[in-house]
Amino acid sequence: MFVGTAIGSVLRYGFQVIVGRQLGAEAFGLWTLGFIVFKIAVMGAEFGLPQGIIRYVAAFRGEGRMERARGIIRSGTKIGLISGLFFAGLMLVFSGPISVWVFHRPEISSVIRLFALAVPFATLTTAWLSATQGCKTMVPTMVVREVFEPFFRVLLVGGAFAAGLRLIGPALAYVLAAVGAMSLSWRVKSRLDFPSSAGRETTADGSSTSVRLLLDFGWPLFLIQIMGFIIQWTGTILLGIFRSPAEVGIFGAVVKTSLLGGLSRNAFHSVFSPIVAEMDSQGRSEAMGLTYRTVSKWVFSVNFPFFLGLIMFARPVLRLFGGEFVQGGLPLIILSLGWIVYSSVGPVGETLTMTGRQRLNLLNMAGCLVVTLAISFWLVPSHGTLGAAIGFSMAMVCYDVAAVVQIRRLAGIRPFPRTLWKPAAAGILAAGIVSAGRLVPALRAVYEDLPACLAGGAVFALLDIGFLMLFGLDEEDRRILSRIKSRIIPSWLKNEDDLS
């Protein structure tokens, strides 16, 4: 999962860099606004299906009720197809009013209409890949979503720009890649292995019951996802309404860069979701807490140094998009601080959802949305990208505080592992050493240079690892590293006697 997510993150970020450099800040901002409309439509079409399919497929398989698991997949497919076509139609109908009345830029309508074609394909892909995750196999998701789709998208956007397709070129790449991803995911879904059920199952109400389960479980998650997306992109949307398209483009690059930090979080949390759903259905609370703390520590150990690196080298990293994007340096630092807090508490949202407390998670998200809207409406019109970054970061902090208290009291999970101080101290010490060069006037300019940024990042990573080793690894860390080593090193290299 980690390797696949790393490849996908790099490819998606590379796609954004290509689009940003080709279009410039203003046109990139217009394309970003069309992309936001597309993502909202996709979340509406999914209606919480991914989490529902993962939860119930994993739970029914764990109980040996294979026919019920199959019914969940069939019902998820029907819901995804109908809702995907419905939301695609909404995008086509309202593309003009959204472009003119909301963003005051009629040229966005062509981008929105083209994106609409991808909605049903993206919805079905998500539903079918969620079924494979419910079976606790992550390889299909990695191959389709993290390798094939973003790689194909990069190839297509290069061809689109070469053909002279400017604003609609990246959207066309999304549509064609979505079609290919759906085809692959259908083949994977059709090959899922469901062992024979232990005992006789009652399936008379199969289809209707599965639909009711998914819809009842999904509507709070749908609202949660919509709220989470609005929280993430409220600043960008308000910049499109109150400020210039160039600022939208700059902040879009800032958000996309900060989302690279979701690499380890997405990898670990995607695996954690079906596992915690099965543990909760079996009443294994102690094992669930141990798994939670292990995931929390490993996510923080990877994310904390990454965001410290963004804080140290914010401007040169944004220079990848072009010289005008370096104005987003301070907003990127603020977002990085918010993500550090968010990464430190572990998979709180996934735990609440997979233990059947998705409505409580909905209340948390609603509160954070209010915070984001209040701060953003207050600061964005006057402070632009800086106000947008502050609103997003404050929302993440508020969500973490509420969710941590809830999982401690309701699920009995102690969120923070006692050894979390080790990666925190290692990152701070390494960052302090690397940043000390800024105190030398002759070296300050070096920290604005991209090649020097890469060299400084490599030194920082080595120092961080060195301090971690100095503080000592826990027994759980050694076991995990041993498993990683066993996956990476070929079996014929593990025993030198085999070479004879």
N, C-alpha and C positions, 0 to 999 in steps of 0.2 A: 504494500500500500504506500509506504513512504517513498520508495523509488519511483513508483508509477505516478504518484502525486507530484513529486519533484519534476519529473519530465513534463507532465501536463502544465504545471505552473510556469515553467520556463517557456514552453511553447505559447501559452496564452499571453504571457507578458511580452514575448517577442512579437506576437500579432499586434498588440496594442502599440508597441514601439514603432513598428512598421507603419501602422495607420497614422500615428501621431506625426512621424517625420514626413510622411508623404502629404498629409493634409494641412499641417500647421495647427496652431492652437485654436483658431476660430472655427475652422471646418471640423476639426476633431471634436470640439464642443458640440456642434450641431449633430454629428454622428452619435455622440455619447447620449444626447437627449433621446434620439430615436431608439437606441439600445435600451435605455431605461424603460421606455414604454413596452418594448418587446419582453423584457424580463418580468415586468408586472403581469403581462398577459400570460406568460408561461406559468407563473406561480398560481394565477387564478385557474388556469386549466388543470394544473396538477391537484389542486384542492386538498393538499396534505396527503396525497396518495403515496409518495415514497416512504414516509415514516410508517403509515398504516400497513402497507404491504410488507415492509421489513418486520414490523412487530408481530403481525399475525402469522406470516409464513414461518418465522422463527419459533413462535410460541406453539403453533399447531404441529410443526415438525418435531419439536421437543417433546410433545405429548403423544407422538405417534399417530396423529390424526391427519394423514396424508391427503385424503380427499378434500378435507376442509382447506388445506393449504393450496391445493389446485384451484378450488373455487375462488379463493381470494385473488389469485393471479388472473383468472378469467374475468372476474368482476372488475378488477383494476384496469384491465385492458379496455373493457366496454366504457367505463367512466372516462378513462383517458382519451379515447377516440372522440366521444361525444363532446366533452368539454373542450378538447383541443380545437375542434372545428368551430365551436361556438365562439371562443375567444379570438380565433383568427378572423371570424366574421366581424366581431366588434372592432378589431383593429382596422380592418378595411373600411368600415362605415365611418368611424370617427377619426381617421387619420388627418383629414382636413381640419376639422374643428380643433383638435389638439394642437396642431401645428400653428394655426392662426390665433386662436383665442387664448391658449395657455402660454406658448413659447414665442408667439409673434414672429415666427419664421416659417413662411409657407413651404420653403424648400425641404423641410424635414418630412413632409407628408410622403414623398416618394420612398424615403428610407423606411418609414413605418409600414407602408403597404408591402414592401418587399419582405420585411421582417415577419409580417403576418403569415406568410407562406410557410415559415419554419415552425410555427407554434405546434400544430398537431404532431409533426415528426418528433420534436423535442419532448413532448409530453409522453408519447408512447415509449420512446427510448428510456426515459426515466422510470416509467412503470416496470418495464421488463428487466432493467438492470437492478431495480430494487428487489425484484423477486429473487435474483441470484444472490444478492446480499443477505436476504432472509434465509437462504440456504447456507449462509456463512462461507461463501466463496467470493472473493473480492477480485479475482483475476479478470473476469469479463468487464467489470466496471473500469478497471485500470486500462485494459486494452482499448475499449471503445471510447470512454470519456476522457482519459488522460493521455492517450497516445494517438489513436487514429484520428479522432475528431479535431483536436487542436492542430495536429500536424497537417492534416488535409486542408484545414482552414488557412494555415500559413501559406501553403502552396497556391491555393486558389486566390488569395488576396494579392499575391505577387503577380499572378497572371492577369487579374482584374485591373491592377494599376498599369501593367504593361499595355493592356488593351485600351487605356484611356478612360476607364470607369473610375471616377473620383469618389464622390460621396456615396454612391450606391454600391461600389465595388466591395467594401467590407461586408455589407449586408448580404450581398449575393453569395459571398463566401460562406457566411453562416448558414444560409438556406441549403446550399448544396452539401455542406458537411453534415447538416442535420439529417438529410435524406440518407446519406451513407451510414451514419451512426445508427439510425433506426433499422436499416437492413441487417446490420451486424448484430444488434441487440435482439432482433427477432429470432435469428438463427441460434443465438446462445440460449434464449428462453425456451425454445422448442426442444432443447437437449437436456433440460434440467432433469436430474435423477430423483425420483420420489420412491423410496423403498415401499414395499407392501405394508399396509397398516397392520398393526398388532390388534386383532379383534375386529369386530364388525362396526361400521360407522353408519350413523343415520344421516342421509343426504337429501331427504325429501325437500327441505327448505333451503338447499344449498345456495343457489344463486341469489335469491332475495336476501337471505341472511348475510351473505358476504357483502353485498352492496350496502346493507344497513350498517354493518360493522365498520366498513371503510368510510362511509359518509359521516357516521357519528364520531368516529375517531378523527376524521380528517378536518372537519370544519374549524375546530379551534386551532389546529396546526396551520390551516390556510390563513387564518387571521394573523397567527404568529409570524408566518413567513412574510406576509404582506407588510406587517408592521416592521419586521426586521429589515426588509428591503427599503422601506420608506425611511427608516432611521438611518440606514447606510447612505442613502442617496438624497435625503432631504436637502442637504446643503447644495448638492449639484442642481436639483430641481429649482430651488429658490435662486440660485445664481442665474439659471436660465430665464427666470421671470424678472428678477430685479437688476441683474448685472449684465455684463457682456458675454457673448459666446466664447471669447478668448479665455475668460476666467473659468467658464465651464470646462473648457478643454484642459486648462492647467490643473484644476481640482480633480478632474477625471483621471489625469495621470497620477496625481497624488494618491487617490483612493486605490487605483489599480496597483500601484507600487506597494502600498501598505498591505494589500490583500495577499501579497506573496508570503506574508507571515502566517497565513492560514495553512501553509504546506503541511507541517507536522500535525497541526490541530485537526485538519480534515482527514488526514490519514488515520490517526489514532481514533478519532471520534466515530468515523464510519465503521470501523471494526468494533468499537465499544458498543454501539447501539444494539445490534442483534444479540450480543453476548449478555448485556444487562437485561434485555427483555426476557431472555430465557432464564437467567438467574432469578429474576423477580417472580416469574411464573412458578419456579420451583422453590421459592422461599429461602434462597441462599443469600441472606443479607450480608453475612460476614465476608463471603467471597466477593460480593458486589462492591463492598467498601474497599477491600484490598485492591481489586482491579481498578477502581476509580482513582485511588491515590497513586497507583503505578502509572496510569495514563497521565494524570496531572503532572507528575514530576517530569516525565519524558517530554511532554509537550512544552512545558516551561523551559526545560534544559535546552531545547532547540530554538524556541521562539525568542527567549530573552536575549541571547547574543545577537540574533538577527536584527531585532528592533534597535538594540544598542548601536549596531552597525549603521542602520538607517539614520539614527540620530546624529552620529558622527559625520556621515558622508551624504547628507540629504541632497544637497545641491548638485554635486557631481553625478549622483545616480539619476536624478531627473534630467540631467543634460542628455541622457540617452534619447529622450523624445525630441530634443532640439533646444537651442539656446534660450528661447522665450519661456520654457517650462521651469527654469531654475527659480522663478519667482515663487514657486510652491514649496520652497525649502522649509520655511517655518511651519506652515500647515502640516507638512509631512512629519516634522518632529512632534507636533502636538498629537497627531493621530498615532504615532508610534508609542507615545506614553500611554494613551488609552488602550492600545492593543496589549501592552505589557501587563496592565492590570487585568485585562480580559483573559489573557493566557495563563495567569497565575492560579485561577480558581478551579480549573479542570472542566469536564463536560457537564456543567450544571444543567443546561437546557436539555441535553439528551437524556440525562438521568430522570428529570421530572417527566419528560414525555414518555419514555419507555417503561416507567413505573406507573403509568396511567394517570399522571397528574398534569396532563397537557393543558387543562383549563386554568390551572394555577399559573402555568408558564405563560398562558395568554394574558393573564392579569399583569404579570411582570412586564411583558412586552408593551402592554397598553400604557403602563406608567412611564416606561422609558420613552415611548413615542411622544407623550405629553411634554416630557423634559426636552426632548430634541426639538420639537416644534416651537416651544416657548423660547429656547435659547437661539435657535436659528432665525426665527422671525425677528428677534431682537437684534442680532448681531450681523446677519448676512447682508442686509441692505446697506449697512454703513461700513462694515469691515470685510466684506467679500469672502475670499477663501479662508481667511483666518477665522472668521466667525463660523463658517461651515465646519471647520475642523474641531473647534471647541464644542459645538453642539453634538457632533458624532461621538467624541471622546467622553463627554459627560454622560451620554446615554449608556455607553458600555459600562462605565463605573457603577451607575445606578442599578443596572440589571444584575451585575455581579453581586452587589451587596445583598439585594433581595433574595436571589436564588441560592446563595450560599447559606443564608440563615434557614431557608426552607428545607433544603436537603439534609441539613444537620438535624433539624427538629422532626421532620416528617419521615425521612427515609433512614435516619440513624447513621448517616455517613459523615465521618470526620473528613472535611474536604482537603486540608493541607497536610501533606506528609511532613514528618518532623525533619527530614533531611533536605527540605527545599532550600535551606540556606546555602547549601554547597553550590548549586548552579548560580544562585543569585550573587554570592560573593565572588565566584570565579569570573562572572561576566563584568561585574563592577571593577575588579582589579585590572582585568585585561583592557577594558575601555579606558580606565584612567591612565594606563601606561601609553596606549596608542594616542590618546588625546593630548598628552603632555607636550607633544611637538608644537601644538598651537600656541604655546606660551613663548615660543621662540619667534620673533618677528620675521626672520628670514625664511621660516618654514611655513608660515601661514598660507601663502599662496599655493603651496603644494597640496593642501587639503581640498582645494577647489578643482584639482586636476583628476580626470577619470582614471588614467593609468596608476597614478599614485594612490587613488582610492582603492583600486583592486589590490595593490601591494599591501596597503594598510589593513584591508579586510583580511588578507591571508595571515598577516602577523597577528591580528586580533584573534582569529580563529585558533591559531596554534597556541597562543597564550591562554585562551579560555580552556582549551582541552588540557593544557599543562596544569593549570590550577585545579581543574576538576580531578585529575589524577593525583595531584598532591594532597587534596582533601580526602581522597580515598573513595572507592566505589562500594556501594552496599551489596549485600548478597543478592538481592533481587536484580540489581543492575548487572551483576556478573552473569546471572542466569540469562537475562535478556540478550546481553552481548554475545554469550555463547550460542544462543539460538540464531542470532543474526549471522554469526560467523559460519554456523553449520549450513545456513541457507545460501550464503554467498560462495563459499569454497566448495569446489566440486568434490564429490565423494572419493574419487580416485586419488585426490591429493591429501586426504586426511590420514591415510595409512601408507607410510613409505614402503612397507613390505609389499604392497600391491604392485609397486613399480617393477619389482623383479619378475 
